Amino acid sequence: TYVDKSQRALHVINETIPFVLSFIQFQDLVKNNQEADFGREPFQFNESLVFESISYEYIKGRKAISDISVTFKKGGMFGVIGPSGSGKSTMVDILLRLLAPTSGRILVDGLDYRQISLRDWRKKIGYVSQDIFIKNETILENIRFFEPTISDNEIIEITKKVGLYQFVQSL
């Protein structure tokens, strides 16, 4: 009986080893590929955010976007339209600081974006994807999804700002 139990335990250990090794490798991968954040300035956006001659290459020598210059004014709206593969998502990924431009620069009120704290940047830049993700929950809980500490009163103010308050009240 003891030999049989020992043999089963040995099989379980042998089956578990690859998963443990995979987990350890994943931890090392995450540790070695952390995003660098050298910015120390807080994110402040009072006038404009500027893409100045921005280019990006996923593969060296093949530009996904080339020499894009655009100014986003505070309080304004901006839309990007184009066929699949034209660089729309790349522009958004650069704006979100998921990618760094191959050339050109990004300025926020004249300050180079690399001087701004990445953590603060991502707290202040919002993005609504064309891929919708909604929990099977209340509207309140869907709004609270990414910020669990937000109060009900803050949610009411948010819905008013984005023009959803009347719609939510009608439900």
Salt bridges, closest charged atoms under 4 A:
ASP4 OD2 - ARG8 NH2 2.23
GLU35 OE1 - ARG122 NH1 2.75
GLU52 OE2 - ARG105 NE 2.57
ASP112 OD2 - ARG114 NH2 2.91
ASP120 OD1 - LYS124 NZ 3.39
GLU141 OE2 - ARG144 NH1 3.10
ASP152 OD1 - ARG144 NH2 2.49
